[in-house]
């Protein structure tokens, strides 16, 4: 099989800015230029992006650089790395900018650092325990006035970020909205019989709260209380007139998953009633792609300045020996976020190994597989994963079309019927002015009729994106 990086080169040959859909603009010279997975898909497809880094955080591109941090398996330090691309982060040198003391306060577990650029200074929020009680977790803030956060000499401890009560506190994140800065964090509130809930408060400065906290979610649903009753790891994405706040729930094994809160951009964010929790988790373990316990995410934006990127950790196996907290193989992963026409995010499934992911569409309708494997066309489905495929180049110039959420299944055409099957049919793409025709090896084309996709003598011109 040809390398995945040849996937869409010769037959598509499109620049990153045009997406996979800009077929008519490709010229022979451009088609010969190798395209990276990030240029084709919007983000790197290497799995994992960075090994053994949990609770990952990647900044937006700042002065041409992305900066990455996360929990190290030893829970003893805060390390940063930087690169001009997301794909460059794995090979970037790691700089330890803060090491826990040998004894005393902050000498216990060091968890979930986040780095933020605020008012021309860098800040890192992190959780730390003490040497005599590694689980006496509180939130602390580091500050650097230097322009380069990789310069360890610039970092100074501002101190503990004090909340309403002195309790187990972790996973602080911050965001600005309409001239106000907010902090969202997880904390164990006295007299509430859960491990952690999520709170929001306004900030006077990057290390001090200026308002009373508002509890915006507590774990009550069945998917939030598996093993532990947990809401933690908040991350904020402001788009389409709304504020989307993801969070993680349950124990840190394969039951770990992500939920979603949504508030209107005009709402009072300190009012608990402004936040609506989605009834079901939005990102969960997928056994077919071998991604277990996805969660503690952050968001960034790809090099094109447009594509929203989900950053998260997950293991590639279910069974864990001992306490999941001390299993080191929560790896950092990234994948593209899609947006539904109603303005809501589509997360799909934590994808498995492979190259760029393609959606096949016609206007606002997408080719998808049904639960029984039949291939159909449906208007803007919310079930993102069923619309995602990988076009895998073969040595003879044909391609197999692999399902993303059922990676052992391929598009198979037989007797005019198209469905998922373990034995795939090979296809060839024919680029035309308005898109692409998909020819079936052996004769005919993929053809749309109503909601059905079949094989016919004439082709439907699809768009790939």
N, C-alpha and C positions, 0 to 999 in steps of 0.2 A: 504493500500500500504506500502511496506517495505521502510524503510528509504533510501534516495538517496545514502547514504554512503555505502549501500550494493550493489550498482549498478553493479560493475564489480569485486567484491571480489571473491566469490567462483568460478564462472565460468571462470574467467580470472586469478585472483591471480597473477598479474605481478608487478614487481618492477617499481618504477618511471623511472629508467634509461632505461628500456626496452620499455617504452611506453605501450599503450594498445595493441600493435601488438605482443609483445613477448610471444605468447601463449604457445609455446611448452616448455618453460623453467619453467613453473609453477609446483610446487610440492604441495602435499596435505598440508604440514606444512606451506608453504608460503601462500597458498590460505586461510589459517585460520587467517592470520595476517590482521587486519583491514587496509584498505587503505584510506587515506584521499582524498578528492576531488582534492587537489593540486597534490598528487602523481599520481592520475589517469589521470587528465586532464592537469596538468602542472601548473595551477594556481587555487586559491580558487574560488568556484562558489557561495559563499554567496552574496546575493543581498540585500542592497548595501554592499560594503566592510566597508565603514565608512560613517555614516549619517552626513548630513549638513556640508560637507566640499567640497567647490567648488575649481576649478582651482588646482586639486591635483597634487602633485609631490612626487614620490617615488624614492629614490636614487637606483643605483645599489648596490648590497650587498657589504658592506665595512667593513673589519675586522669582518666578520660574522654577520653584522647587516644591516637591512634596516631602512632608516629614511624617515619619512613622514611629509609633511606640506601641507597647503592649505589655502584658504581664509575662515575665520570664518564668520558666518552670521552678527556679530556685526561690522566687518571690523575695529577692534580696536587693534589688537595684532598679533604677530607671535608666533605660537605654534608648537612644534616638538613632535613626538613620535618615538620610535624605537623598533624593535623586530627582532628576528633572522629569522623569516619567514614572508612572506607577510600576511599569514593567522593570524599571531599573532598581527598585527598592530591594529585591532579594539579594543582589550582589553588592549593595552599598555597605560600606564599613559602618559598624555599629559603635557609637560613642556612649560610654557610661557617663551620664551627667549628674547622677546622684546615687550614692551608696548608703544603705541604711547603717546607722551606728552599731557598734558592737554590743552595746547594752542599753537598757533604758527605753525611753519613749521612742517610738517609731523604729524599734529594732526587731519587730516581729514581721509578719507577712506584709509585703508591699504589693498592692493590687491595682490593676486597671488605671494606669496613668493616661491622661488625655492632654494634648498640647493645643493651646489656642493663642491666636494673635489678637491682642486687645490694646487699643490705643498705642500702637507702635512698640509694644512690649510683648514678650512671650510669657505665657503662664502654663504651668502644668498642675493639674488637679490629680491627686492620687490618694489612695487609702492605705493606711499603715496601722499595724498592731504594735504591741510593746513586747519587750524581751520576756517579761514575766507572764504575759498573756498575749500570744500571737493573734488571738481573735478579738482583742479589744480594739476593734477597727474604728478609726476616725478618719476624717478627710483633712488633707493638708494641701498647701499651695506653695509652689516654687515660682520665682519670677526671674526673668533675665531682660536686661535693657539692651543687650547686644543684638545686632541684626541677624546674626547667625546663631540659631539655637544649638548647633552642634559644638559651639565653643563652651566647654564645660565650665570655664572660669567665670562665665557671666551669671550662673545660676545661684540664687540665694533663697533660703527658706523664708517665706513670709509668715509661716506659722499655721496653726490649726484654723480651719474654716468652721466657725462656731454656728451651730443651729439652735433651735428652740430648746432642745433638751440634750443632755449628754448621753447619747446612745450609739449603738452600732450604726455607722454611717459610711457609705461607700458610693462609688460609681457616679460622681458628680460630672455633669456636663453643663455647658453654658451656651447661650445664644442671645443675639440681639434682635429685637423686633420693634419697629416704629419708635426708635429713640430710647428704648428701655432695654436694659440687660437683665436676663433672668438666669437663675440656676435651677437645674432639676437634678434630684439625687434620690438615692434609696436609703431608707433608714428604718430601724426598728423602733416603733413608737411605743412608749409605755402603755400597758393596759389594752393593747390590741394583740390578739392571739394569732399573729402571723409573724413570719421571719422578717420580711421587709415590705414596705409600701413605697410608692413614689410621691415626692413632694416638689412643689415649685415655690420660689420666692423671687422677689425683685432684689437687685444688687445695688449697693451704694458704690462699690468698687469691686475689682475682680476677686477680692478675698473677704468681703464683708457683705452680709445680707442687710437689706434695708426694710424688709417687710416680714410679717408673720408668714410661716409656711402654710401652704394649702396642700392637703393630701388629695391627689388627683386620681389615684388608683390604688386599690389594695387587692391582693389575690383572693378571689372567691370562686372563680370558675374552675371546672374540673381540670382543665389543662394548665392551670396556674398553681396547683397544689400537689403535684406529683412528687413525692419524696420530701419536698419542703414547700412551704407556702411563701412564694417569692415573686415579687415584682422588682426588677433591678435593670441595670444597664441601659438607661434611657439614651435616645439619640433623636435629634430634631431635624426635620426636613421641611422647609417652608416653600410651598408651591401652590399655584392655582387657587389663590385666595384662601388657603387653609394651612394649618400647622399640623403636620403629621409627626407624631411622637411614637417611635417604636420602643419596645422594652422586652426584656427577657423574663421567662417564668419557669418555675419548677426546679428540680435538682439539676446539677451540672453534668448529668450523664445523657443518655439518648433521649430522655424525656424533656430535656431543655428545649425551649421553643421561643418564638417571638410573637408578641401581641402588638396591637396598634391602638393608639388614642388619636382622636382628631378634634381639632378646634377650629372655628372660623377665625380668619385673620383679623376680623373686627371685634372679636369677643374679648372680654376681660379674662386674661389668662390666669389670673389669681382667683377666679371663681370656679369652684369645682364643677359646677353644672355646665361650664363651657366645654368640658372634655367628654367625648363620647368614646367608649371602648367598643371595638369591634367584637362581636360575640364569639368568634372563633380565632384561633391563632393564624397568623399570616405566613409563617415560615417554620417548618417542622422537619424532623428526621425523615429521610427518604431512603428506604432500604435498597431500592433498585439502583440508585446512584451511589450508594455506600457513603452517605453523608449523615452523620449522627450527632444530635445535640447542637444544631446550628443556633447561634445567638451571640449575645453581647456585641452588637453591631455598632458601626458608625457609618457616616456617609461622606463621600467626597464627590468631586466632579472630574471627569476624564479630561485628557489633554485638549479635546476639541472645545472645551468650555461649555458644553451643552449636556453631554450624557451624564446622568446621575448614576453613581456607583454605590452599590451596597458592599460594605466591608464587614466581615463576620468571621467567627471561628467555628470549626466543626471538626470532629474526629472522623476517620475513615473506617472505624470499626465500632461495634456496639458493646462488646463484652469488655469489662474493665476489672482488673484485679485490684482490690483494695478501695480506698477512698478516691472517688473521681477527681477530687480537688488536687490530688498529687499525681495523677496521670498526666504526663507532660505533652501528650500529642493532640492538644487542641491547636489546630493549625489555622493561620490567617488565610482567608480566601476572599476573592472579589468577584462580583458579577454585576451585570447591567440591570438597572431598574427600568421597567417599562411603565407607560402611563396609559390608562384607559381614557376614552373620550370624555368621560364624566369628570376627569381630573384626579382620579384616585390612583394610587400606585399599585402596580402589579409586581409581586415578588417571585411568583412561581415556586420552583423547588430548588434546593441547593444542588447545583448541577454537578455532574461527574466529570471524569476525564474526557478530553477531546478538544477539538478546535472550535472555531467561531460558530455561533448559533444563528440560525436564519429563520425568519418567519415568512411564509408564502401567503400573499394577500391579493385581493381584488377589491379595489376601492376600500371600504371600511370593513370588509369581510376577510376572515383568515381561514386558511386550510388548517384543519385540526383532526385529531383522532378522537373517536368516541370511546366510551368505556369498553365496548366490545371490539375495538380496533378498526372499525370502519373509518375511512377517510372522507370527511365532509367539509363544507364551507359554512362558516357561521359568522354572524355579525359581531365584531368586537367582543369576543368572549372574555369573561373575567378569569377563566381557567387558563392562565398563561402557558403553563408547562405543556399542555396538550397541543399548543400551536408552535412549539419550538422543535427545530430539526437541525441536524448537522449534515451538510453535503460532504461526503467523504470521497475524495478522488481515488480512482483505481489506476493501475498501471496502464491500462488500455485507453485511458482518456474518458471513460465513463465514470459515473458517480453512484454510490449508494446513498440513500437518504435515511439517516438514523433518527429515531425518536430520542428526544432529550430525557424525558421522564421515564421512558422504558428503553434503556440503552441497548438491550439485547434484541430489539425489534426494529425492523426496517419497512419502508414502503415496498409493498409487493403488489404487482399488477398481474392479474390472471383472469382470462375470459372477460375482459373489460372492467372487472371489479378491482378497486384499489383499497388495500387494507394494510394493517401492520402484521408482520409475520417475521419469524426468526430467519427466514430465507428471503433476502431482499432482491428486488429487481434492480438492474442497473439502468441509469438514465443519462441523457445528454441534454445540456442546456443550449438553446439557440437564442442568441441575443438579437432582439429586434428593437425598433425605435422606442417603443413605450414600455419595454420590460423584457420578459424572457418566456420562451416556450420551453416546456419540459417534455422532451421526446423519450419514449419508452424504447429501450433496446428490444429489437424484434418487431417494431412497428407501432405506429400510433403516437398519440400525445395525451398528456393529462388535460382533461376537458371538464369544465364546470357546466352543470345544468341544474338550475335551482340551487339546492343545498348539496347536491351529489357531485362527487369527483369520480370520473370514470376514464377509461381509455377510449379515444375516438380518433377518426382519421384527421380531424381538424383540431387545432390547439386553442386553448384559452391563453391569453397573454397575462402572465402573473407579474407581480412585483415582489422582489426579495428585499427584506429589510431586517 
